[in-house]
Amino acid sequence: MAEARKFVFVSPDYGSSITENGCCGSGCCDFEAVVLSGNAKDITNAVKQRYGALAERAGKRGLEASEDKSSDKFYSDSERALISDEVAGASTGVGNPVRFAEIKAGEIVLDLGSGGGIDCFIAASQVGSEGKVIGVDMTPRMASSARDNAKKLTTTNVTFKRGHIEQIPQDETSVDVVISNNAIALSEWKHLVFSEMFRVLKPGGRFVISERVVTEALPESVQDSTHEWVEGIAGASLKNKFIETIETAGFVDVEVVDEQPNNDGDEEWRSSLVTSTIRAFKPDR
């Protein structure tokens, strides 16, 4: 049996100010330096390497019809018309949370694990010139690539920050909507992610996320596989536990608005994988 993952947690300090590039003082831009040890740090580094490499080849991948891109699976022709080949090539989501977010003009939207920015650019078309979209990603190359994509698309109402979803570089009660697409499964600290989402949302604000969950526990060999962690599979929570974590963070009216099987592959354990798109609200008082 593989050695159990070991990690320690040091409470984040929100007292320091948040800078324009997304840093919020000690620890914010290097979350793993204070939180991770042992195998957990190996997983985080592997995730950075995997998605950094993806950012490097995103343009070429976007042009290849044979590539397994989420932009081809989950987005309409009109949505794909809003993005470039580079954005399409960097897409690795498991759903389309924007479709269920009911984003309104003038709202402030935060995308956790924004990657090359596909959901950010689609949301930007909905919030309009009076609104704003903020993308957060821990992979430096992805954040840099997303900024380049924004310039090429001449999108002016999107900002990309480098940071961790367990310690979001964003002021409290400052956003109307949080979206995320296949990012929370990459975190071992899902309770921190939802706590942070609750912190940054305005009263009455909402989140819509598309995430892999499981109906039965995955084999230990899968849970201990760095490869499966990087793919967003090993970190998939039991569905009922995932919902419980959301409710424990303080969210109400939790609802699964869409659910699809996510069992590509021959292994028997894949039959328990599903993609759930979940919506929930922060109480308005």
Rosetta blueprint (number, residue, H / E / L):
1 M L
2 A L
3 E L
4 A L
5 R L
6 K L
7 F E
8 V L
9 F L
10 V L
11 S L
12 P L
13 D L
14 Y L
15 G L
16 S L
17 S L
18 I L
19 T L
20 E L
21 N L
22 G L
23 C L
24 C L
25 G L
26 S L
27 G L
28 C H
29 C H
30 D H
31 F H
32 E H
33 A H
34 V H
35 V H
36 L E
37 S L
38 G L
39 N H
40 A H
41 K H
42 D H
43 I H
44 T H
45 N H
46 A H
47 V H
48 K H
49 Q H
50 R H
51 Y H
52 G H
53 A H
54 L H
55 A H
56 E H
57 R L
58 A H
59 G H
60 K H
61 R H
62 G H
63 L H
64 E L
65 A L
66 S L
67 E L
68 D L
69 K L
70 S H
71 S H
72 D H
73 K H
74 F H
75 Y L
76 S L
77 D H
78 S H
79 E H
80 R H
81 A L
82 L L
83 I L
84 S L
85 D H
86 E H
87 V H
88 A H
89 G H
90 A L
91 S L
92 T L
93 G L
94 V L
95 G L
96 N L
97 P L
98 V H
99 R H
100 F H
101 A H
102 E L
103 I L
104 K L
105 A L
106 G L
107 E L
108 I E
109 V E
110 L E
111 D E
112 L E
113 G L
114 S L
115 G L
116 G L
117 G L
118 I H
119 D H
120 C H
121 F H
122 I H
123 A H
124 A H
125 S H
126 Q H
127 V H
128 G L
129 S L
130 E L
131 G L
132 K E
133 V E
134 I E
135 G E
136 V E
137 D E
138 M L
139 T L
140 P H
141 R H
142 M H
143 A H
144 S H
145 S H
146 A H
147 R H
148 D H
149 N H
150 A H
151 K H
152 K H
153 L L
154 T L
155 T L
156 T L
157 N L
158 V E
159 T E
160 F E
161 K E
162 R E
163 G L
164 H E
165 I L
166 E L
167 Q E
168 I L
169 P L
170 Q L
171 D L
172 E L
173 T L
174 S L
175 V E
176 D E
177 V E
178 V E
179 I E
180 S E
181 N E
182 N L
183 A L
184 I H
185 A H
186 L H
187 S L
188 E L
189 W L
190 K H
191 H H
192 L H
193 V H
194 F H
195 S H
196 E H
197 M H
198 F H
199 R H
200 V H
201 L E
202 K E
203 P E
204 G E
205 G E
206 R E
207 F E
208 V E
209 I E
210 S E
211 E E
212 R E
213 V E
214 V E
215 T L
216 E L
217 A L
218 L L
219 P L
220 E H
221 S H
222 V H
223 Q H
224 D L
225 S L
226 T H
227 H H
228 E H
229 W H
230 V H
231 E L
232 G L
233 I L
234 A L
235 G L
236 A L
237 S E
238 L E
239 K H
240 N H
241 K H
242 F H
243 I H
244 E H
245 T H
246 I H
247 E H
248 T H
249 A L
250 G L
251 F L
252 V E
253 D E
254 V E
255 E E
256 V E
257 V E
258 D E
259 E E
260 Q E
261 P E
262 N L
263 N L
264 D L
265 G L
266 D L
267 E L
268 E H
269 W H
270 R H
271 S H
272 S H
273 L E
274 V E
275 T E
276 S E
277 T E
278 I E
279 R E
280 A E
281 F E
282 K L
283 P L
284 D L
285 R L
